[in-house]
Amino acid sequence: VVTDNAGTSVNAPLVYQSRAPSILAVGSDGTISARAEGQGWVVARVNTVSGLSDSLFVNVTRGSGPVLRTDAARVTYDRGTTFSITVQIDTRGATFGAAQVIVSWPSIFDTPGLLQLLDITPGTVGATSISNDNGSGTTRITMANASGYSGLVTVARFDFRAVASGSSLLSTRFVDFVALDQSSLLGTSTALVYPVIVR
């Protein structure tokens, strides 16, 4: 659905376009099909109203295997807005014993970039260690549990304030990810990225 500046849905035919056709295909009815692992934008444009469009950012994961992701539900924030995201590992049927992940947000040295980190709340499962560098906008989280983790595992909640206009990416990355038998799960896992636009 494309909305106008007043937030009203525009009842007109839409034309769809993938900005990353090697990763995402989009049909004339708006159905999105994955072609390869990665990210891309899908644009919906109203043919009868010049310049009116909306877009959707899509992460394409591997067909199976664990996914490091967030619950971010939006891309655009107004300056001064505070918001939270929760970083999660969806094991998608696997069990892991330990993980080390990095979450990076758009910050520039000791001066906040687009986002200012307000607080981090660790997940409630197992032993968690958090090492934070506000200057580079990077947090390293290590977690381990002798009984293993499975299902949807909360790693941490991040509280941010949008402080400067611009656009960048919030990214997640596995550094180490091991099963209970100490075998690596890195080759079967996916870590997602998210655009951040502050206006």
Disulfide bonds with the S-S distance in Angstrom:
none
